[in-house]
Amino acid sequence: MQNKVPARHLLPSLFSRNSWGVKARYVVRSTPPARRIRLKPAEDASQALRSVAPETHLARLLKRIALKAALLLLGLLSGSLQPRTTSATPVASAYRAPDVGGPQRFRFSERPIKVVVVAGSIGAFRGASYARHIARRCHAVEVANLSATGLGASALRQRFVAFDRKLYGAAREPERWLLFAGGLNSISNAPKTILDAVNLFHYAHERGYQVAAMTPTPWGSLRDPRFRGKSGADYVASTQAIVDFYRGKHTPAEALGTYLDRRTCQAEVSSFAPTELPDLTIDLWHSPLRAQEAEDVTDRWLWGRLLADRQIRSDLKAATDRAAFREKVLKAHRQRSLNFMEARYRGFDHIHPNADGHQVIFQQACKTLPKDWRCDCLTPF
């Protein structure tokens, strides 16, 4: 049986034109009969009520609040069964990387030892860095990490001075430490890097800090052109000079060279003043980070790269026994690669350690750090 079409479904398009300019005819549309929804017999009164009256917004809100309250109660009960940590301060709060531009202050009185870490991009590692290890596993320490990528020793010294001058209530802190691990970005000029470190240590001591210094980490690669030929020997010698200064093996004249008269401390020329030296040194240069074997490259590949050095080509041309000269140069470069970082501890390049490398740095430091820092050297991060 055909349904009757209401008059409103007759579209009076006689007086309208379509996109082609042709008058449209009447369009007759029929509507299907409305569906009848039959409800199945409810098994109980609650189901019948739900089928007739839908759940209101208030009921849904109350149900959600009740669920959250139950989860919160369950979490509190489970947390009460866990053993309490040795420190009441959250680990995330004990470590921070402050903006040097604003006012500074330490926050937690239950961590009486305040440590300011000043380093380059290695210290600024965003993962499980050695600075985070110190904040987490040294239970008396609060850490402020001022490390920044690309800064040499001079810029790091200025960064620390800016932080210290804006530090609120520093005189009331019972024990403050400067942990300096910078200088790798300016290592090509070892005497100037040592001068900036000497002046930084003197400033920190004058301001009431104790100073801990980390030597440069092993670094370099035969695949890096800087470590082939004479420039490679110069980089290794510069790194070794900074390490020897931290270990107290050089006099001021030997360490500073032409920068001897630019020390801020008016001390004797024959020796460094106590305020110009770190109170303790953490030797990372001679640590498990160091490669145990020479870098894995073939003699043919390495010799082909070494011939790009002008000095090596000149010496090869003047050599009477070229085969012996070639063997001597290859042996020297393989011996040089023993100063590089172990491959399994390298991050995205041969300079920056990965998370395992930072773990090694902390374990190496933990042997030297003071006992009152209450460092747990064995618990994993």
One Martini backbone bead per residue (centre of mass of N, CA, C, O) as a GRO file, in nm:
protein
  381
    1MET     BB    1   0.095   0.038   0.024
    2GLN     BB    2   0.063   0.364  -0.040
    3ASN     BB    3   0.180   0.643   0.080
    4LYS     BB    4   0.106   0.942   0.198
    5VAL     BB    5   0.187   1.263   0.092
    6PRO     BB    6   0.276   1.532   0.211
    7ALA     BB    7   0.284   1.860   0.125
    8ARG     BB    8   0.580   1.925   0.233
    9HIS     BB    9   0.708   1.710   0.011
   10LEU     BB   10   0.644   1.926  -0.192
   11LEU     BB   11   0.861   2.075  -0.404
   12PRO     BB   12   0.859   2.416  -0.500
   13SER     BB   13   1.064   2.429  -0.792
   14LEU     BB   14   0.935   2.596  -1.026
   15PHE     BB   15   1.073   2.890  -0.931
   16SER     BB   16   1.337   2.736  -0.980
   17ARG     BB   17   1.685   2.696  -1.053
   18ASN     BB   18   1.933   2.541  -1.167
   19SER     BB   19   2.266   2.529  -1.275
   20TRP     BB   20   2.138   2.519  -1.592
   21GLY     BB   21   1.856   2.695  -1.605
   22VAL     BB   22   1.642   2.479  -1.530
   23LYS     BB   23   1.341   2.392  -1.463
   24ALA     BB   24   1.204   2.245  -1.201
   25ARG     BB   25   1.040   1.988  -1.079
   26TYR     BB   26   0.847   1.810  -0.915
   27VAL     BB   27   0.913   1.650  -0.600
   28VAL     BB   28   0.857   1.319  -0.491
   29ARG     BB   29   0.841   1.209  -0.153
   30SER     BB   30   0.886   0.925   0.049
   31THR     BB   31   0.813   0.801   0.366
   32PRO     BB   32   0.889   0.592   0.590
   33PRO     BB   33   0.789   0.417   0.827
   34ALA     BB   34   0.793   0.416   1.147
   35ARG     BB   35   0.967   0.280   1.391
   36ARG     BB   36   0.911   0.014   1.620
   37ILE     BB   37   1.005  -0.014   1.955
   38ARG     BB   38   1.068  -0.315   2.118
   39LEU     BB   39   1.065  -0.421   2.439
   40LYS     BB   40   1.200  -0.628   2.636
   41PRO     BB   41   1.166  -0.810   2.892
   42ALA     BB   42   1.244  -0.758   3.201
   43GLU     BB   43   1.415  -0.916   3.459
   44ASP     BB   44   1.410  -0.644   3.616
   45ALA     BB   45   1.367  -0.337   3.753
   46SER     BB   46   1.639  -0.204   3.676
   47GLN     BB   47   1.627  -0.262   3.371
   48ALA     BB   48   1.362  -0.116   3.321
   49LEU     BB   49   1.460   0.159   3.417
   50ARG     BB   50   1.688   0.191   3.207
   51SER     BB   51   1.498   0.169   2.948
   52VAL     BB   52   1.337   0.429   3.028
   53ALA     BB   53   1.566   0.569   3.214
   54PRO     BB   54   1.827   0.732   3.167
   55GLU     BB   55   2.132   0.819   3.254
   56THR     BB   56   2.249   1.060   3.428
   57HIS     BB   57   2.494   1.288   3.482
   58LEU     BB   58   2.506   1.261   3.792
   59ALA     BB   59   2.543   0.954   3.802
   60ARG     BB   60   2.808   0.943   3.646
   61LEU     BB   61   2.970   1.126   3.839
   62LEU     BB   62   2.938   0.954   4.097
   63LYS     BB   63   3.068   0.700   3.981
   64ARG     BB   64   3.348   0.829   3.924
   65ILE     BB   65   3.413   0.918   4.214
   66ALA     BB   66   3.398   0.635   4.343
   67LEU     BB   67   3.630   0.510   4.174
   68LYS     BB   68   3.858   0.706   4.261
   69ALA     BB   69   3.836   0.651   4.565
   70ALA     BB   70   3.907   0.352   4.548
   71LEU     BB   71   4.188   0.385   4.418
   72LEU     BB   72   4.309   0.565   4.639
   73LEU     BB   73   4.275   0.364   4.873
   74LEU     BB   74   4.445   0.140   4.744
   75GLY     BB   75   4.709   0.303   4.726
   76LEU     BB   76   4.741   0.363   5.031
   77LEU     BB   77   4.750   0.067   5.122
   78SER     BB   78   4.997  -0.018   4.945
   79GLY     BB   79   5.198   0.205   5.053
   80SER     BB   80   5.194   0.110   5.360
   81LEU     BB   81   5.350  -0.169   5.281
   82GLN     BB   82   5.591  -0.012   5.211
   83PRO     BB   83   5.903   0.074   5.237
   84ARG     BB   84   6.084   0.320   5.347
   85THR     BB   85   6.279   0.562   5.271
   86THR     BB   86   6.573   0.732   5.361
   87SER     BB   87   6.426   0.974   5.214
   88ALA     BB   88   6.190   1.241   5.216
   89THR     BB   89   6.297   1.329   4.949
   90PRO     BB   90   6.246   1.358   4.641
   91VAL     BB   91   6.442   1.287   4.378
   92ALA     BB   92   6.338   1.502   4.173
   93SER     BB   93   6.392   1.741   4.385
   94ALA     BB   94   6.714   1.694   4.430
   95TYR     BB   95   6.696   1.774   4.121
   96ARG     BB   96   6.830   2.048   3.918
   97ALA     BB   97   6.803   2.288   3.628
   98PRO     BB   98   6.869   2.597   3.642
   99ASP     BB   99   6.811   2.929   3.583
  100VAL     BB  100   7.050   3.174   3.591
  101GLY     BB  101   6.875   3.445   3.563
  102GLY     BB  102   6.755   3.384   3.835
  103PRO     BB  103   6.674   3.319   4.131
  104GLN     BB  104   6.837   3.140   4.401
  105ARG     BB  105   6.769   2.813   4.567
  106PHE     BB  106   6.747   2.605   4.824
  107ARG     BB  107   6.499   2.360   4.968
  108PHE     BB  108   6.638   2.119   5.152
  109SER     BB  109   6.715   2.053   5.483
  110GLU     BB  110   6.750   1.728   5.476
  111ARG     BB  111   6.979   1.830   5.260
  112PRO     BB  112   7.273   1.975   5.357
  113ILE     BB  113   7.417   1.912   5.084
  114LYS     BB  114   7.546   2.128   4.833
  115VAL     BB  115   7.550   2.074   4.475
  116VAL     BB  116   7.744   2.210   4.202
  117VAL     BB  117   7.720   2.148   3.865
  118VAL     BB  118   8.000   2.190   3.627
  119ALA     BB  119   7.947   2.150   3.275
  120GLY     BB  120   7.895   2.023   2.986
  121SER     BB  121   7.736   1.800   2.781
  122ILE     BB  122   7.776   1.562   2.973
  123GLY     BB  123   7.625   1.693   3.221
  124ALA     BB  124   7.358   1.751   3.021
  125PHE     BB  125   7.244   1.487   3.034
  126ARG     BB  126   6.899   1.363   3.015
  127GLY     BB  127   6.945   1.120   3.150
  128ALA     BB  128   7.134   0.901   3.344
  129SER     BB  129   7.323   1.087   3.504
  130TYR     BB  130   7.562   1.155   3.737
  131ALA     BB  131   7.392   1.377   3.876
  132ARG     BB  132   7.144   1.195   3.927
  133HIS     BB  133   7.289   0.983   4.090
  134ILE     BB  134   7.365   1.169   4.324
  135ALA     BB  135   7.072   1.255   4.400
  136ARG     BB  136   6.972   0.952   4.449
  137ARG     BB  137   7.245   0.808   4.611
  138CYS     BB  138   7.279   1.078   4.785
  139HIS     BB  139   7.106   1.144   5.086
  140ALA     BB  140   7.260   1.447   5.155
  141VAL     BB  141   7.189   1.559   4.857
  142GLU     BB  142   7.173   1.861   4.663
  143VAL     BB  143   7.116   1.938   4.314
  144ALA     BB  144   7.280   2.174   4.086
  145ASN     BB  145   7.265   2.194   3.732
  146LEU     BB  146   7.489   2.394   3.510
  147SER     BB  147   7.501   2.250   3.261
  148ALA     BB  148   7.632   2.307   2.917
  149THR     BB  149   7.633   2.326   2.588
  150GLY     BB  150   7.948   2.437   2.447
  151LEU     BB  151   8.113   2.505   2.704
  152GLY     BB  152   8.376   2.637   2.836
  153ALA     BB  153   8.562   2.725   3.102
  154SER     BB  154   8.495   3.029   3.099
  155ALA     BB  155   8.181   3.008   3.076
  156LEU     BB  156   8.146   2.833   3.332
  157ARG     BB  157   8.253   3.038   3.530
  158GLN     BB  158   8.037   3.257   3.471
  159ARG     BB  159   7.795   3.078   3.545
  160PHE     BB  160   7.864   3.034   3.842
  161VAL     BB  161   7.879   3.329   3.931
  162ALA     BB  162   7.584   3.399   3.860
  163PHE     BB  163   7.459   3.195   4.054
  164ASP     BB  164   7.592   3.281   4.326
  165ARG     BB  165   7.491   3.585   4.329
  166LYS     BB  166   7.170   3.460   4.327
  167LEU     BB  167   7.199   3.321   4.600
  168TYR     BB  168   6.987   3.237   4.851
  169GLY     BB  169   7.118   3.177   5.160
  170ALA     BB  170   7.422   3.064   5.144
  171ALA     BB  171   7.540   3.123   5.436
  172ARG     BB  172   7.339   2.894   5.573
  173GLU     BB  173   7.492   2.674   5.447
  174PRO     BB  174   7.683   2.421   5.574
  175GLU     BB  175   7.735   2.271   5.276
  176ARG     BB  176   7.944   2.330   4.987
  177TRP     BB  177   7.970   2.230   4.635
  178LEU     BB  178   8.200   2.195   4.365
  179LEU     BB  179   8.141   2.028   4.049
  180PHE     BB  180   8.399   1.989   3.817
  181ALA     BB  181   8.365   1.892   3.438
  182GLY     BB  182   8.526   2.079   3.253
  183GLY     BB  183   8.707   2.165   2.920
  184LEU     BB  184   8.659   2.003   2.649
  185ASN     BB  185   8.577   2.259   2.464
  186SER     BB  186   8.893   2.388   2.545
  187ILE     BB  187   9.141   2.174   2.495
  188SER     BB  188   9.325   2.308   2.275
  189ASN     BB  189   9.374   2.514   2.536
  190ALA     BB  190   9.516   2.423   2.815
  191PRO     BB  191   9.621   2.675   2.972
  192LYS     BB  192   9.347   2.829   2.968
  193THR     BB  193   9.179   2.611   3.107
  194ILE     BB  194   9.345   2.609   3.369
  195LEU     BB  195   9.304   2.904   3.444
  196ASP     BB  196   8.993   2.893   3.476
  197ALA     BB  197   9.001   2.677   3.698
  198VAL     BB  198   9.172   2.829   3.905
  199ASN     BB  199   8.980   3.078   3.934
  200LEU     BB  200   8.731   2.915   4.016
  201PHE     BB  201   8.842   2.780   4.272
  202HIS     BB  202   8.908   3.043   4.420
  203TYR     BB  203   8.623   3.159   4.425
  204ALA     BB  204   8.483   2.923   4.570
  205HIS     BB  205   8.652   2.933   4.829
  206GLU     BB  206   8.581   3.231   4.901
  207ARG     BB  207   8.256   3.139   4.911
  208GLY     BB  208   8.258   2.840   5.074
  209TYR     BB  209   8.361   2.619   4.896
  210GLN     BB  210   8.400   2.303   4.785
  211VAL     BB  211   8.622   2.104   4.570
  212ALA     BB  212   8.542   1.908   4.280
  213ALA     BB  213   8.725   1.716   4.030
  214MET     BB  214   8.704   1.621   3.691
  215THR     BB  215   8.838   1.462   3.461
  216PRO     BB  216   8.871   1.386   3.163
  217THR     BB  217   8.748   1.192   2.938
  218PRO     BB  218   8.768   0.964   2.724
  219TRP     BB  219   8.870   1.041   2.379
  220GLY     BB  220   8.815   0.954   2.048
  221SER     BB  221   8.906   0.887   1.688
  222LEU     BB  222   9.021   0.757   1.386
  223ARG     BB  223   8.759   0.878   1.230
  224ASP     BB  224   8.879   1.140   1.329
  225PRO     BB  225   9.076   1.384   1.189
  226ARG     BB  226   9.196   1.503   1.464
  227PHE     BB  227   9.343   1.195   1.522
  228ARG     BB  228   9.534   1.259   1.279
  229GLY     BB  229   9.840   1.298   1.331
  230LYS     BB  230   9.945   1.578   1.494
  231SER     BB  231   9.669   1.663   1.614
  232GLY     BB  232   9.627   1.406   1.783
  233ALA     BB  233   9.872   1.448   1.968
  234ASP     BB  234   9.776   1.724   2.080
  235TYR     BB  235   9.512   1.631   2.216
  236VAL     BB  236   9.638   1.427   2.409
  237ALA     BB  237   9.833   1.628   2.548
  238SER     BB  238   9.617   1.824   2.656
  239THR     BB  239   9.465   1.621   2.830
  240GLN     BB  240   9.710   1.536   3.003
  241ALA     BB  241   9.766   1.817   3.126
  242ILE     BB  242   9.498   1.839   3.286
  243VAL     BB  243   9.531   1.584   3.450
  244ASP     BB  244   9.799   1.668   3.589
  245PHE     BB  245   9.685   1.910   3.736
  246TYR     BB  246   9.471   1.761   3.909
  247ARG     BB  247   9.720   1.567   4.025
  248GLY     BB  248   9.972   1.764   4.096
  249LYS     BB  249  10.231   1.769   3.861
  250HIS     BB  250  10.226   2.086   3.829
  251THR     BB  251  10.334   2.383   3.784
  252PRO     BB  252  10.242   2.692   3.698
  253ALA     BB  253  10.440   2.717   3.460
  254GLU     BB  254  10.365   2.445   3.323
  255ALA     BB  255  10.044   2.489   3.305
  256LEU     BB  256  10.025   2.810   3.195
  257GLY     BB  257  10.258   2.970   3.094
  258THR     BB  258  10.155   3.269   2.952
  259TYR     BB  259   9.919   3.270   3.200
  260LEU     BB  260  10.054   3.328   3.481
  261ASP     BB  261   9.965   3.653   3.523
  262ARG     BB  262   9.625   3.568   3.537
  263ARG     BB  263   9.593   3.533   3.830
  264THR     BB  264   9.384   3.609   4.105
  265CYS     BB  265   9.597   3.481   4.276
  266GLN     BB  266   9.857   3.596   4.494
  267ALA     BB  267  10.094   3.380   4.433
  268GLU     BB  268  10.323   3.172   4.389
  269VAL     BB  269  10.514   3.046   4.124
  270SER     BB  270  10.606   2.755   4.233
  271SER     BB  271  10.300   2.736   4.346
  272PHE     BB  272  10.000   2.649   4.442
  273ALA     BB  273   9.732   2.733   4.594
  274PRO     BB  274   9.486   2.583   4.775
  275THR     BB  275   9.252   2.753   4.624
  276GLU     BB  276   9.352   2.643   4.320
  277LEU     BB  277   9.265   2.363   4.424
  278PRO     BB  278   9.131   2.074   4.466
  279ASP     BB  279   9.015   1.872   4.724
  280LEU     BB  280   8.918   1.668   4.495
  281THR     BB  281   8.987   1.388   4.268
  282ILE     BB  282   8.840   1.255   3.964
  283ASP     BB  283   8.954   0.983   3.776
  284LEU     BB  284   8.860   0.930   3.430
  285TRP     BB  285   9.108   0.865   3.252
  286HIS     BB  286   9.165   0.629   3.475
  287SER     BB  287   8.925   0.412   3.368
  288PRO     BB  288   8.677   0.199   3.248
  289LEU     BB  289   8.635   0.393   2.995
  290ARG     BB  290   8.882   0.282   2.887
  291ALA     BB  291   9.041   0.135   2.649
  292GLN     BB  292   9.168  -0.204   2.599
  293GLU     BB  293   9.170  -0.164   2.285
  294ALA     BB  294   9.220  -0.114   1.980
  295GLU     BB  295   9.098   0.014   1.715
  296ASP     BB  296   8.878  -0.121   1.462
  297VAL     BB  297   9.107  -0.107   1.203
  298THR     BB  298   9.256  -0.109   0.912
  299ASP     BB  299   9.553  -0.050   0.762
  300ARG     BB  300   9.448   0.047   0.490
  301TRP     BB  301   9.245   0.256   0.590
  302LEU     BB  302   9.437   0.424   0.771
  303TRP     BB  303   9.657   0.494   0.558
  304GLY     BB  304   9.467   0.644   0.365
  305ARG     BB  305   9.404   0.873   0.577
  306LEU     BB  306   9.702   0.961   0.648
  307LEU     BB  307   9.778   1.072   0.355
  308ALA     BB  308   9.616   1.350   0.402
  309ASP     BB  309   9.866   1.429   0.551
  310ARG     BB  310  10.122   1.641   0.493
  311GLN     BB  311  10.343   1.549   0.697
  312ILE     BB  312  10.338   1.248   0.624
  313ARG     BB  313  10.414   1.281   0.328
  314SER     BB  314  10.685   1.420   0.381
  315ASP     BB  315  10.813   1.193   0.556
  316LEU     BB  316  10.783   0.967   0.346
  317LYS     BB  317  10.967   1.099   0.127
  318ALA     BB  318  11.228   1.110   0.334
  319ALA     BB  319  11.231   0.817   0.364
  320THR     BB  320  11.423   0.526   0.329
  321ASP     BB  321  11.200   0.337   0.485
  322ARG     BB  322  10.875   0.308   0.411
  323ALA     BB  323  10.776   0.055   0.559
  324ALA     BB  324  10.876   0.135   0.841
  325PHE     BB  325  10.726   0.402   0.856
  326ARG     BB  326  10.442   0.288   0.830
  327GLU     BB  327  10.453   0.105   1.082
  328LYS     BB  328  10.510   0.331   1.288
  329VAL     BB  329  10.253   0.501   1.244
  330LEU     BB  330  10.041   0.282   1.300
  331LYS     BB  331  10.134   0.214   1.588
  332ALA     BB  332  10.090   0.499   1.709
  333HIS     BB  333   9.780   0.509   1.652
  334ARG     BB  334   9.702   0.256   1.810
  335GLN     BB  335   9.812   0.361   2.079
  336ARG     BB  336   9.629   0.614   2.088
  337SER     BB  337   9.347   0.453   2.107
  338LEU     BB  338   9.386   0.389   2.424
  339ASN     BB  339   9.257   0.691   2.496
  340PHE     BB  340   8.986   0.597   2.444
  341MET     BB  341   8.668   0.503   2.440
  342GLU     BB  342   8.471   0.266   2.505
  343ALA     BB  343   8.236   0.146   2.295
  344ARG     BB  344   8.001   0.068   2.511
  345TYR     BB  345   8.012   0.390   2.628
  346ARG     BB  346   7.902   0.516   2.384
  347GLY     BB  347   7.716   0.727   2.222
  348PHE     BB  348   7.672   0.929   1.944
  349ASP     BB  349   7.982   0.943   2.018
  350HIS     BB  350   8.328   0.966   2.128
  351ILE     BB  351   8.254   1.174   2.376
  352HIS     BB  352   7.971   1.068   2.467
  353PRO     BB  353   7.823   0.909   2.707
  354ASN     BB  354   7.622   0.686   2.814
  355ALA     BB  355   7.444   0.549   3.063
  356ASP     BB  356   7.671   0.351   3.137
  357GLY     BB  357   7.892   0.567   3.158
  358HIS     BB  358   7.757   0.724   3.395
  359GLN     BB  359   7.774   0.491   3.590
  360VAL     BB  360   8.084   0.482   3.595
  361ILE     BB  361   8.128   0.768   3.696
  362PHE     BB  362   7.988   0.732   3.967
  363GLN     BB  363   8.157   0.492   4.071
  364GLN     BB  364   8.423   0.651   4.062
  365ALA     BB  365   8.328   0.882   4.254
  366CYS     BB  366   8.235   0.709   4.504
  367LYS     BB  367   8.534   0.650   4.603
  368THR     BB  368   8.582   0.982   4.680
  369LEU     BB  369   8.355   1.069   4.822
  370PRO     BB  370   8.222   1.170   5.090
  371LYS     BB  371   8.066   1.021   5.361
  372ASP     BB  372   7.846   1.256   5.422
  373TRP     BB  373   7.677   1.193   5.154
  374ARG     BB  374   7.557   0.907   5.153
  375CYS     BB  375   7.652   0.686   4.942
  376ASP     BB  376   7.516   0.450   4.707
  377CYS     BB  377   7.717   0.234   4.506
  378LEU     BB  378   7.518  -0.035   4.442
  379THR     BB  379   7.261   0.076   4.366
  380PRO     BB  380   7.057   0.089   4.124
  381PHE     BB  381   6.885   0.326   3.922
   0.00000   0.00000   0.00000
